[in-house]
Amino acid sequence: MTDHYFSADPSVADQPREVWFTAYGRRYDLTSSTGVFSGDRLDLGTSVLLREAPLPTKPGTFLDLGCGYGPIASVLATQVPDADVWAVDVNTRALELTRANAQRLGVTVHAVGPDDVPDELRFDQLWSNPPIRIGKAALHELLLRWLPRLKPDGAAWLVVARNLGADSLQKWLIEQGHQTTREGSAKGFRVLRVSGSPTSP
């Protein structure tokens, strides 16, 4: 059976490689590997998100949902002083890489599986290049699980390819009561800002 980056335990051999990129004026040199999402480079969607979404302006509790090897978590933890950064993925290799990259950068990131996030924890911001290819039903289930974990004045920043349903996802989020606006568009991707508190129908 072919591995997917959302496999919990990739069967493909672990082959580490170096990935570098720049974000918000800083260069990042991270370790990635086979068996994780976009393991040989910073994927285009994440690069668009890191270019179009504004950094938090004050400390808070932030979630990198579907963290992969941790580029978003690494950026948040280094760019926002006193940030409390959580990184969630089902892929155990991705979590190990995220922890190693945080240590390499000298920052703290809580890289855990979905069921290991404390139930009472609420987030000021959620950042994600969500796993669209898991299918619409599973994607909706994922977002319905995590968007309610935002604080009432919190927000989620999502990047989605236009040809993979960005506009229909925005419509669906609005139908769920979340104010959702397009904050950027580049390279065929939309950057969406989703409010934390659903409005009344």
N, C-alpha and C positions, 0 to 999 in steps of 0.2 A: 504493500500500500504506500502511495506517495506521501511523504511528509508535507505538512503545511506549516507555515510560521505560527499558526495557532494550535499546533499539536502541543500537548503538555510535556511530553518527553521525546524530543526529536531523535529518530533512529540514525539519521545521517551522522557520520563521524564529525567530531568537533574539530574544526579547522580555523583557529583564530586568525584574524587579519586586522590591520589598522585602518581606521576610517577618520578622515579629518574634514572639518567644515568650519565656516565662520558664522557667527550669529551675534547680533547686537555689538559689533565691534571687537569680538574676541574670537580667537582661533581655538577650536576644540580638537584634541587628538584622543580618540576613543578606541577601545578594543571591541570588535564585533566577531562574529563567527558564522559558520554555516548553521542552518536550521532555525534561524531567527529572521524576522521580517527585515528585508532590505539589508542583508548581512554584509554586503560588499561596498556600501556607499550610504550617504544620507539620501533617502528617497526624496523625490521631487515634491510630493505633497507636504512632507514635514518641513522641507526647506521653505516652501511657500508660507506655511503657518508661522514659522519663526521669523519670516520677513514681514508679514502683514499684520500679525497680532501684536498689540502693545504689551510690554512687560507689566506685571503688577507694580503699582507705585508705592506699595507699602507691604510690610511683612504679613504673612498669612499662612494658611494651610492649603496646599495645592496638590492636585492629583494629576498624574500623567497616566491616562487610561490606555492600556495596550502599549506598554512602554518600549517593547523591543529591547535593544541593548542600552537604552536610556538616554538618547540625545536630548529629548525635551526635558526630562527630569534633571539632567546635568546642567542644562542652560538655566532652568529656574533656580536650582540650588546655588549656582555660582553668581547669578545676576541679581538676585533679590536677597539682600542681607536679612538674616534671621528667618528665612523661609523654612517652613516645615513641609518637606516635599515627600509625597507618597507616590510610588510607581507600582502599577498593577499590571500583571500579565499572567496568562495561564501557562506560558512556556517557561519551564524551570531554567533552561539554559539562558534565556533572555534575562531572567531575574538575577542569575549569577553574574552575568556580564554587567548589568546595571549597578550591582553592588560594587564590583571591581572598578568600574569607571568612576563611581562616586569617590571611592577610596583614592584612586589615582589623582582626582581633582582636589582632594582634601575637604570634601563636603559630606554631609549626611543625607542619605536618601533611604527611605523605608521601602525597599523593593520586596513585595509580597504577592502571594496569590490572592484572587478575589475574595475568598472566604476568610482571609487573615486580616482584613481591615476591621478595626474595632467598630462595632455596630453604632456606637454613639458618636463617631467621628463625623464631622461636617466640614465641607470644603468651601474656601472662598472662591477658588477657581478650579475648573477642570479643563485640561488641555488634552486633545486627542486627534490622532489621525486614525479614525476608527476602522476596524477590520470589515470593510464593506463586503468582501468576498465570502463572509460566513453566511450571507443570505439576508434578505430583508427582514424576515421574521426574527432571526437570531439577533440581528442588529438592533431592531426595535426593542427586543427584550433586554439587551445590554444597556441601552440608553435609559429605558424605564427603570432599570435597577440603580443606575448611578446618578442620573440627573436629580432625583429627589434627595441625594446626599449633599447637594449644594446648600449653602446658607441662603436665607431669604433674599439677601442682596447680592448673592454670588452670581457667577456667570460661567458658562462653558464656552471654550473656543474649539471649534471643530473644523477640520479641513477635509473636503470631499471632492473627488473628481466630478466635473460636470457630466461626463458621459457615463458615470456610474451612479447617477441619481441624486446629485447635490440639490437640485431644485425640488425634486419630489420629497426629499428628506426634510428640507426646510418647510414645505407645506405640511408634512405630517407632524413636525414638531409644533407648528402653530396650532394645528388641530388638537394637540394634546394640551394646549393652554400655555405653552412656553413662547414668550415673545422672542422671535428669532429674526435676526437681521443679517444681511450679507455685508460684511465689513471689508472684504477684499476679494479680488479675483485676479489670478495670474496663472499662466502655463496650463490652462484648462482646469484649474482647481478653484473652488469657492471656499472662502473662509467665513464661517458662520459664528455669530455670537448668540448664545442661547441663555435667556434669563433663568435664574434659579427658582423663582416663585411662579408657578402657573397662574394665569389669570382665570377668572371665573368664566365658564362657558357663556 
